[in-house]
């Protein structure tokens, strides 16, 4: 059975062995609704990056930044599912959301910054 599993453990280390803080409670508290939304839209993996991971997240003003990998990238209806996912994330978190795919990130400086803070949030597992 395919399911989306949470992949963040709390405090941890990033690729450069720097300590990364736990995710903001806003993300942790909405994990089950997030899982449902992602399953409905065919999400294979959802990563979070930016202030939500770097420790500079401000619950009053910060947006949320995500990178998504979805099923059926070349199938009809993909763009609509992508847009619907972005809208549902904004409703769930009651704040602006930047939703990207790997292919959208072309600027090498931005890509490096994303890679520095990127952290998997949910990922499909075939475990039953």
N, C-alpha and C positions, 0 to 999 in steps of 0.2 A: 504494500500500500504506500503510495506516495504521500508525503506530508512535508510541511514546512517546519523546520526546526530552528529554534533560536540558537545563535552561534556566539553570542557575546557572554563572557563569564564575569563581568564586573571589572575590577582593576586588572590590567594586563600590560603586556609589552607590545610595541609595534615592531615593524621590520628592522628599525634602526636601534632596537633595544631601549627606546625611551619609554618611560612609564606613561600609560594612557589612563585617564580617569574613567570611572563607570559612566555609562550613558545617562543622560538626564532622566529624571523620574518620569517626565512626560512620555518618553519612548517606552520605558519599562512598564508603566501602568497600562499602556494601550496595546500590549503585545498580542493578546488574543483577538481583539478586533482587527489589528493589523494582519494577523495570520489569515483571517477569514477574507479580508479584502484581497490579499495577495493570491490566495487560492482561486478566488472568483475570476481574477484577471490573468491567470496563467503565469504567475511570477515563478521563475526558477531560482532567482537569487536577488536579494535586496541588500545593498550596502548603504551605510550612512557615512558622511564625511563632513568636514568643516567644523563649525563651532560646537556642534553636538558631540563631537569626539575630542576636540582639542582642549576642552575645559573652559572655553570662553562663552559658552551658551548662556544667553540671558532670556529667561522664560517670558519676560515682558516684551522683548523686541526681536529676538532671533527668529530667522526662518529655519527650515530644515532642508538639508541637502541629501538627496538619495541618488544612487546609481542602480538601475534595474536591468535584469536580464529576464526576458519573457519568452514563452513558447511562441512558435509560429511567427517569427519575425518577418517572414516573407509571405505570409498568408493574408488574405483579405480580412479586414477588420482589425488588424494589428494597431494601426494608428488610433482608431477609436478606443480600443482597450487601453492604450497608453494614456490617452487624454482622460479617460474615465478614471483610471488609477490615480493620476495626478489630482483630479478634483476630489476624489474620495479621501486621499491623504490630507488635503487641505481641510476638509470637513472634519475628519477624525481629530486632527491636531489643532484645529482652530487657529491656523497661522499659514502664511505663505510657504509653499513647498517648491523647491527646485528639483525636478525629476529629470535625470539624464540617463543616457545609455553610453556604453563605452565608445561607440562610433561618434557620438556628439562631442567628445573631448579631443580636440585637435591641437589646441595651443599647448606647446611643450611645457611652458611655465605653469600653466593651470593644471596640466596633467600631473606634473611633479608634485604640486601642492595637494592635489586629490590623493595621489598615491601615499603621500606622507601621513594623511589623517584618515584615510579610508579604513572602514571596519565593517566586516560582514554582520548583518543583523538577522536575516532569515535566509535559509537555503533549503532547497528540496532534498529530501532523503527518500530512498526507496525502502528504508527499514520499516518493518511492520510493527 
